[in-house]
């Protein structure tokens, strides 16, 4: 299952995403328009998810895409 959201700024919406996916966690989180720099995405944490791919705009403001993948080892413990 994939969860996609045009988030329009991820930095202050992580709690909102966590609440949305709490009842049925997807395998992949896809967030576009995150408006973050590379170092900012590296510091955003979602429990049981790992940042797998990202794109950040360097020359212009806003934009970007981030893909977070569910940690497969958590289901084995």
C-alpha positions as CSV (number, residue, x, y, z in Angstrom):
1,X,0.0,0.0,0.0
2,X,1.2,3.5,-0.9
3,X,0.2,6.7,0.9
4,X,0.6,9.8,-1.3
5,X,0.2,13.4,-0.1
6,X,1.0,16.7,-1.7
7,X,2.1,18.0,1.7
8,X,2.9,21.6,0.9
9,X,5.5,21.9,3.6
10,X,6.4,18.8,5.7
11,X,8.3,20.4,8.6
12,X,5.2,21.3,10.7
13,X,2.9,18.5,9.4
14,X,4.7,15.3,10.6
15,X,2.2,14.8,13.5
16,X,-0.7,15.1,11.0
17,X,0.8,12.4,8.8
18,X,1.4,10.1,11.7
19,X,-2.2,10.4,12.8
20,X,-3.5,9.8,9.3
21,X,-1.5,6.6,8.8
22,X,-1.8,5.2,12.4
23,X,-4.8,2.9,11.8
24,X,-3.5,1.3,8.6
25,X,0.2,2.0,8.0
26,X,1.3,1.9,4.3
27,X,4.4,0.3,3.0
28,X,5.5,3.5,1.3
29,X,5.0,7.2,2.1
30,X,5.3,9.5,-0.8
31,X,5.3,13.2,0.0
32,X,5.6,15.9,-2.7
33,X,6.0,19.6,-2.4
34,X,7.8,19.1,0.9
35,X,9.6,22.5,0.7
36,X,12.7,21.2,2.5
37,X,16.4,21.2,1.9
38,X,18.3,17.9,1.8
39,X,19.7,18.2,5.4
40,X,16.2,19.0,6.7
41,X,14.7,15.8,5.2
42,X,17.6,13.7,6.6
43,X,16.4,14.9,10.1
44,X,12.7,14.2,9.7
45,X,11.8,11.0,11.5
46,X,8.8,8.8,11.1
47,X,8.8,5.8,13.5
48,X,9.2,2.5,11.6
49,X,10.0,4.3,8.3
50,X,13.3,5.0,6.6
51,X,14.0,7.7,4.0
52,X,14.7,5.8,0.8
53,X,14.7,8.5,-2.0
54,X,14.5,12.2,-2.1
55,X,14.6,15.2,-4.4
56,X,15.1,18.7,-3.3
57,X,15.1,21.8,-5.5
58,X,18.5,23.6,-5.2
59,X,17.9,26.7,-7.3
60,X,14.2,27.5,-6.6
61,X,12.0,27.6,-3.5
62,X,9.6,24.9,-2.5
63,X,8.9,21.7,-4.5
64,X,10.6,18.4,-3.9
65,X,9.6,14.8,-3.4
66,X,10.4,12.2,-0.6
67,X,9.8,8.5,-0.4
68,X,9.9,6.8,3.0
69,X,9.8,3.0,3.2
70,X,8.4,0.9,6.0
71,X,11.2,-0.9,7.8
72,X,10.6,-4.6,7.0
73,X,12.5,-5.8,10.1
74,X,10.0,-4.2,12.5
75,X,7.4,-6.8,11.5
76,X,9.7,-9.6,12.5
77,X,10.2,-8.5,16.1
